[in-house]
Amino acid sequence: MTINLLAIVLGFVLLVWGAERLVAGASALAANLGVPSLIIGLTIVGIGTSAPEILVSGIAAWQGNPHVAIGNAIGSNITNIGLVVGLTALIIPLVVDSATLRKEFRMMFAVFFLAVFLLWDGELSRTDGVILIGGFVLLIGKMVYTGLTAKRTDPMSEEFDGAIPALATLPALLWLFVGLVAVLLGARAVVWGAVNVAQALGVSDLIIGLTVIAIGTSLPELGASLMGAYKKEPDIAIGNIIGSNMFNLLIVMGLPGIIAPGSVPADVLYRDLPVMLVLSVALVIVGYGFHKPARINRWEGAALLMIFCGYQGALYLYVN
């Protein structure tokens, strides 16, 4: 058990560190190639911070543990809103005023309902996986179009201008490669340790995915959001979460459908997806900014955090 726990901890360290290096290298490389900063922020940064979930999902499905991947996708979304946004707003209230971000809110719900529609028959088939991955490709295309057509005065664009690291091409390539290797090794360690712990404790793969793995793989999003709020870049802090949640439902959920199609636990449909919907609606209520800049204050952050803690407590009682 000790070795398994150490593998999980070491894996999470590699995931967080590797994701940060991966994002820095890829962002700097894209900037050197002349890619607009908003496109970099919406696509490369979003995919980079979701790299832990993507690789953990793919490895878990490949090793015959698709429920770990499903739990990771849904649990990470719940963690992103409840823990990451909640804790960030509790520490540093967020003022959000980006038209681009409001469009992403609507896209997030479109992706959510697509995922629910595909999962509602209790099966995650290979066809479902192909549709979800196809949706991911379309989403990237839409984000690139948004980045090309958005006004340069959009607060989110201005924030990304100052957030992309200045690195020469060779160091950027080096960090990109090192980050990718670190994330891959970290994902393998996390899956190996978590599956062994689940088997030793008699806990289902789904619960491990919803809790330990979901929280661990969401640490890059937590770090990015806290740093964005600290640097007075709240649109990046929230945009990072919205993008990550869409990627989780499309590519992270799509991978197990393609690699290891099978049944979806009933608890996902009647317990976990409704919690994710409640948190998503709550995020829109506090973060959309109807006709004016939105302010996610400490009380609202505390409410999101309480919902997350209540959900985790319910899972603990369910297991015991």
Secondary structure by P-SEA (a helix, b strand, c coil): caaaaaaaaaaaaaaaaaaaaaaaaaaaaaaaacccaaaaaacaaaaaaaaaaaaaaaaaaaaccaaaaaaaaaaaaaaacccaaaaaaaabbbbbbcaaaaaaaaaaaaaaaaaaaaaccccccaaaaaaaaaaaaaaaaaaaaaaaccccccaaaaaaaaabbbbcaaaaaaaaaaaaaaaaaaaaaaaaaaaaaaaaacccaaaaaacaaaaaaaaaaaaaaaaaaaacaaaaaaaaaaaaaaaaacaaaaaaaacbbbbcccccccccaaaaaaaaaaaaaacccccccccccaaaaaaaaaaaaaaaaaaaaaac
